[in-house]
Structure formats: C-alpha cells, structure tokens
Amino acid sequence: MDPVTEHPPQKRPVVISIVVVLVVLSGLSNALLGLTVLLSRYQVPDGDVMVVSLIGAGVILFGLLTLAVAGGIRRGSRGARLLVTIYLGIQLVLHVVTALTTAWDWAVFVQTVVELLVLVAVWAPPSSRRFFTR
C-alpha cells in the first residue's frame, strides 16, 4: 500500500495497455504520414502547394501531440483521455482532407481505422471506465 494515498494502486487493464501501444503507433505513423504528405507538395499543382503543406504540418503536429499524451493514458489520466480524444478527432478531420487533396488514400484509411479503434478502446470497455476514474 502507498502510505500517501492509503489505497492500493490500481492495476492497468490489458485493454488500456493495448490502447497505449496503439496511441504510440498512431502518433508515430501520423508523424511519418504527415512528413510524406508534406514532401508530396512537390508533386501537386502550384495552387495546392500551400494547402498540402499545411495539411502535412498539421498531421505531423497532432501526431506528435498524440504521442506525448500516451504517457498520461498509461497512468490513467482523465485529462489525457480527453486530450487524445480531441487530438484524434482533429486528426480524423485532417485525414478526410488529406484523402480529398492527395493520393495517400490507403495510408489515410489505415490511420483512420487505428484511430477509431483507439477511441473505442479508451471510451467503451467497462475496464477503461474504472481505470480512468480518480
């Protein structure tokens, strides 16, 4: 027992451990996808260069922010769960825009599926609801 809190530490459910791995993979793959989208600006018409550059930078930014929140999810932080939900929601919008403006349809589809799995795993199971309460 922890003498400061006077109650035993809560064991992390397996679902949350899987979510942490998925969040880390999602963050890293979003950063890489954003980099490839950013570099693909050289293959688009001149009028779309700025849009593709901003989309790529946004995907990189929110991928790295998602990666940073993974540690909070591992500890059971409700704020981290809310932040990852917001970040993944923004990333889903960015993925739709990316699919409409670039030729990265297959990568965007895979990212979207992984992000939806993370959102379901963070919010749906009873074990995750118990884990994120403090």
Backbone bond lengths (Angstrom), bond angles and torsions (degrees), N, CA, C in turn:
res aa  C-N    CA-C-N  psi(-1)  N-CA   C-N-CA  omega(-1)  CA-C   N-CA-C  phi
1 M - - - 1.443 - - 1.516 110.52 -
2 D 1.305 114.22 145.82 1.448 121.10 177.35 1.523 108.38 -86.21
3 P 1.338 118.99 119.49 1.465 119.48 -175.34 1.528 113.07 -67.12
4 V 1.291 118.45 -21.25 1.465 120.45 -178.79 1.522 111.02 -75.96
5 T 1.309 118.26 -45.77 1.461 121.17 -176.60 1.518 113.28 -92.45
6 E 1.315 118.33 -18.38 1.455 124.94 178.42 1.515 114.54 61.90
7 H 1.305 118.27 21.11 1.459 121.24 170.98 1.523 108.13 -143.53
8 P 1.334 116.94 150.10 1.457 119.59 -174.67 1.524 111.12 -65.54
9 P 1.340 117.23 147.48 1.457 119.65 177.51 1.531 110.43 -64.76
10 Q 1.313 115.15 142.67 1.451 120.39 -177.47 1.528 109.59 -81.84
11 K 1.315 115.28 133.49 1.461 120.16 179.93 1.524 109.21 -76.49
12 R 1.349 115.28 136.74 1.463 120.56 -179.30 1.525 109.45 -73.75
13 P 1.349 117.76 127.46 1.463 120.42 177.77 1.531 110.97 -66.08
14 V 1.302 115.82 155.38 1.460 122.05 179.80 1.531 110.35 -61.01
15 V 1.330 116.25 -36.48 1.463 120.37 179.79 1.523 110.22 -59.83
16 I 1.323 117.64 -40.77 1.463 121.09 -179.32 1.526 110.39 -69.70
17 S 1.324 117.91 -36.56 1.468 120.12 175.56 1.522 110.97 -62.01
18 I 1.322 116.27 -40.05 1.468 120.47 176.83 1.526 109.90 -66.06
19 V 1.335 116.56 -39.53 1.461 120.15 178.53 1.525 110.74 -62.21
20 V 1.323 117.54 -41.77 1.463 120.21 179.26 1.527 110.01 -60.47
21 V 1.316 116.72 -43.95 1.469 120.09 178.40 1.533 110.13 -63.10
22 L 1.337 116.97 -43.00 1.461 120.04 179.16 1.530 112.03 -65.88
23 V 1.328 117.51 -36.69 1.464 120.25 178.39 1.522 110.58 -66.71
24 V 1.321 116.85 -41.90 1.465 120.19 177.83 1.532 109.96 -63.54
25 L 1.328 116.96 -46.54 1.468 119.97 177.98 1.522 111.45 -62.42
26 S 1.324 117.11 -40.39 1.458 120.98 178.88 1.522 110.70 -64.18
27 G 1.332 117.18 -44.08 1.457 120.12 179.53 1.520 112.70 -63.34
28 L 1.333 115.91 -45.81 1.469 119.42 179.13 1.521 111.98 -65.57
29 S 1.332 116.51 -43.48 1.460 118.54 -178.66 1.522 111.40 -70.58
30 N 1.338 118.08 -31.36 1.462 119.51 174.72 1.521 111.06 -66.90
31 A 1.326 117.39 -39.75 1.461 119.98 177.36 1.530 110.43 -62.53
32 L 1.328 116.97 -42.17 1.467 120.11 178.32 1.529 111.78 -69.05
33 L 1.329 116.31 -40.37 1.463 119.91 177.40 1.522 110.70 -63.75
34 G 1.326 116.83 -42.12 1.461 120.16 177.30 1.519 112.05 -62.47
35 L 1.323 116.28 -37.53 1.467 120.00 177.32 1.521 110.95 -64.73
36 T 1.328 117.03 -42.91 1.468 119.06 178.99 1.529 111.21 -68.59
37 V 1.333 117.88 -35.78 1.465 120.01 175.94 1.519 109.44 -65.99
38 L 1.328 116.23 -42.25 1.460 120.38 178.73 1.529 111.28 -61.57
39 L 1.312 116.57 -40.62 1.468 119.55 178.77 1.530 112.69 -74.68
40 S 1.329 116.93 -20.30 1.460 119.03 178.71 1.519 112.62 -76.84
41 R 1.318 117.72 -1.66 1.464 120.00 178.36 1.519 111.71 -64.70
42 Y 1.318 117.28 -17.79 1.462 120.74 178.37 1.522 112.08 -78.77
43 Q 1.330 116.85 -9.12 1.459 120.97 -177.76 1.518 112.63 -110.89
44 V 1.315 118.15 10.56 1.465 121.68 -179.96 1.514 109.14 -110.86
45 P 1.334 117.40 162.10 1.471 119.66 176.89 1.535 111.21 -59.70
46 D 1.317 115.40 157.31 1.462 120.65 -175.17 1.525 113.20 -58.38
47 G 1.297 118.16 -32.14 1.454 121.20 -179.18 1.521 113.88 -71.89
48 D 1.323 117.50 -19.39 1.466 121.70 -177.49 1.523 113.86 -101.23
49 V 1.323 117.60 0.04 1.466 120.60 -175.55 1.524 111.21 -61.79
50 M 1.316 117.08 -45.52 1.467 120.10 -178.18 1.529 111.09 -65.15
51 V 1.325 117.86 -42.22 1.460 121.49 -179.38 1.523 110.44 -63.31
52 V 1.321 117.40 -46.78 1.464 121.21 -179.38 1.526 110.45 -65.50
53 S 1.328 117.44 -37.56 1.471 120.42 177.91 1.520 111.05 -64.21
54 L 1.328 117.35 -43.90 1.462 120.44 179.79 1.527 112.02 -67.35
55 I 1.315 116.64 -38.59 1.467 119.67 177.34 1.524 110.28 -64.12
56 G 1.323 116.71 -45.01 1.465 120.48 178.66 1.522 112.06 -61.44
57 A 1.324 117.11 -42.88 1.462 120.62 178.92 1.537 110.70 -65.53
58 G 1.326 116.55 -38.78 1.466 120.11 178.70 1.520 112.25 -65.41
59 V 1.329 116.25 -41.57 1.467 119.99 179.26 1.529 109.87 -65.33
60 I 1.319 117.46 -39.78 1.466 120.72 177.37 1.532 109.99 -63.26
61 L 1.325 116.48 -47.83 1.460 120.99 -177.44 1.527 111.79 -59.60
62 F 1.312 117.42 -50.44 1.460 119.16 -177.57 1.524 112.15 -73.26
63 G 1.321 117.99 -24.65 1.463 120.20 172.31 1.520 111.16 -65.71
64 L 1.334 116.73 -43.42 1.463 119.97 178.94 1.532 111.43 -70.50
65 L 1.327 117.44 -35.83 1.466 119.91 175.95 1.528 110.92 -64.69
66 T 1.316 116.77 -39.88 1.463 120.69 177.19 1.527 110.31 -63.34
67 L 1.304 116.11 -41.16 1.463 120.83 177.74 1.526 110.59 -61.60
68 A 1.313 117.51 -38.22 1.462 121.10 -179.49 1.530 111.92 -68.34
69 V 1.318 118.15 -29.06 1.457 122.03 -177.29 1.532 111.78 -81.20
70 A 1.315 118.44 -13.16 1.462 121.61 -177.37 1.524 112.31 -58.64
71 G 1.320 117.64 -36.41 1.465 120.35 178.68 1.520 111.95 -65.25
72 G 1.319 116.99 -37.81 1.458 120.39 177.26 1.516 112.15 -66.59
73 I 1.315 116.19 -37.67 1.462 119.91 177.01 1.524 109.85 -65.09
74 R 1.312 116.33 -38.72 1.466 120.88 178.93 1.527 111.46 -60.58
75 R 1.340 116.51 -34.30 1.465 120.66 179.97 1.522 113.02 -86.97
76 G 1.333 118.08 -7.35 1.455 120.59 177.77 1.511 114.51 89.29
77 S 1.317 117.21 23.88 1.455 121.24 -178.53 1.530 111.05 -73.42
78 R 1.345 115.78 126.90 1.466 119.00 177.29 1.519 110.71 -68.88
79 G 1.331 116.97 -33.22 1.465 120.32 176.43 1.523 111.56 -63.45
80 A 1.338 116.48 -39.58 1.465 120.12 178.00 1.521 110.50 -66.03
81 R 1.321 117.13 -37.24 1.468 119.68 177.76 1.521 110.20 -64.55
82 L 1.324 117.06 -40.79 1.469 120.38 177.14 1.523 111.11 -66.35
83 L 1.329 117.16 -43.78 1.466 120.37 179.38 1.518 111.93 -62.53
84 V 1.329 117.77 -43.94 1.461 119.21 -179.92 1.522 110.47 -65.05
85 T 1.324 117.39 -32.18 1.462 120.25 176.64 1.519 110.57 -66.70
86 I 1.328 116.91 -43.88 1.466 120.68 178.34 1.521 110.35 -64.49
87 Y 1.336 116.74 -47.61 1.465 120.19 -178.83 1.523 111.80 -61.82
88 L 1.322 117.37 -42.63 1.462 119.64 179.78 1.523 111.29 -69.40
89 G 1.327 117.85 -33.46 1.459 120.30 175.18 1.519 111.32 -62.99
90 I 1.331 116.53 -43.69 1.471 120.34 177.15 1.520 110.08 -65.16
91 Q 1.328 117.00 -39.73 1.461 119.98 179.36 1.522 111.31 -65.24
92 L 1.319 117.94 -36.40 1.469 119.79 177.74 1.527 110.39 -62.52
93 V 1.325 116.76 -40.78 1.466 119.97 176.08 1.523 110.36 -64.16
94 L 1.334 116.80 -43.54 1.470 120.06 178.07 1.526 111.52 -62.51
95 H 1.324 117.12 -35.01 1.465 119.68 179.20 1.522 111.48 -68.12
96 V 1.317 116.56 -37.52 1.466 119.29 176.68 1.525 109.60 -63.56
97 V 1.325 116.91 -44.66 1.471 120.19 178.58 1.520 110.34 -64.66
98 T 1.332 117.05 -39.23 1.467 120.74 178.16 1.521 111.01 -62.73
99 A 1.318 117.30 -42.69 1.470 120.78 179.71 1.525 111.15 -64.77
100 L 1.310 116.53 -32.31 1.464 119.68 -179.14 1.528 113.16 -79.55
101 T 1.339 117.55 -26.10 1.465 119.86 -174.02 1.523 114.76 -107.75
102 T 1.323 118.65 -16.20 1.463 120.58 -178.33 1.521 110.20 -127.82
103 A 1.316 115.26 -177.15 1.464 120.50 -178.68 1.529 111.91 -103.66
104 W 1.318 119.04 27.84 1.457 123.11 -176.79 1.518 110.96 -99.86
105 D 1.311 118.63 45.52 1.461 122.51 -174.82 1.526 113.01 -63.27
106 W 1.335 118.44 -45.55 1.455 120.87 -175.78 1.523 111.30 -67.29
107 A 1.313 118.33 -41.56 1.463 121.32 -179.90 1.525 110.61 -68.03
108 V 1.310 116.49 -38.78 1.461 120.75 178.56 1.521 110.34 -65.87
109 F 1.312 117.21 -38.66 1.462 120.86 178.62 1.529 110.78 -63.40
110 V 1.317 117.70 -44.66 1.465 121.73 179.49 1.529 109.94 -63.05
111 Q 1.328 116.97 -45.03 1.461 120.88 178.35 1.526 111.75 -60.64
112 T 1.319 116.54 -41.66 1.454 120.86 -179.55 1.523 110.91 -63.42
113 V 1.321 117.32 -42.25 1.466 120.75 178.99 1.524 110.76 -64.02
114 V 1.330 117.91 -44.11 1.463 121.25 179.55 1.526 110.58 -63.07
115 E 1.327 117.10 -41.88 1.459 120.12 -179.01 1.527 111.78 -67.82
116 L 1.314 117.27 -37.61 1.460 119.69 176.84 1.525 111.14 -66.60
117 L 1.335 117.20 -38.08 1.466 120.68 175.36 1.526 111.61 -62.14
118 V 1.318 116.45 -40.49 1.465 120.42 178.27 1.526 110.24 -63.20
119 L 1.319 117.46 -45.89 1.463 120.41 -179.86 1.522 111.85 -61.99
120 V 1.322 116.40 -41.80 1.462 119.48 178.47 1.527 110.30 -65.24
121 A 1.320 117.43 -43.00 1.465 120.77 -177.93 1.524 112.31 -68.45
122 V 1.317 117.52 -31.57 1.462 120.24 -179.41 1.524 111.45 -76.30
123 W 1.329 117.56 -33.53 1.455 119.64 -173.02 1.537 114.65 -105.35
124 A 1.317 120.10 -28.05 1.462 120.98 -168.51 1.533 116.15 -85.15
125 P 1.317 120.39 -52.42 1.465 119.24 -170.17 1.526 112.64 -65.10
126 P 1.338 116.23 147.40 1.464 119.33 177.10 1.533 112.56 -61.23
127 S 1.317 116.91 -33.11 1.466 118.98 -179.60 1.522 111.27 -65.59
128 S 1.327 117.92 -34.48 1.455 119.20 179.27 1.521 111.17 -72.31
129 R 1.323 117.56 -32.68 1.466 119.60 177.28 1.527 110.74 -66.45
130 R 1.317 117.06 -38.68 1.463 119.69 177.54 1.524 111.60 -70.97
131 F 1.332 116.62 -35.07 1.458 120.48 -176.05 1.527 111.22 -70.68
132 F 1.309 118.55 -35.56 1.459 121.26 -175.29 1.524 113.36 -90.37
133 T 1.316 119.21 11.75 1.465 120.61 176.00 1.514 109.71 -100.32
134 R 1.300 115.48 138.15 1.470 119.73 179.61 1.489 109.08 -139.12
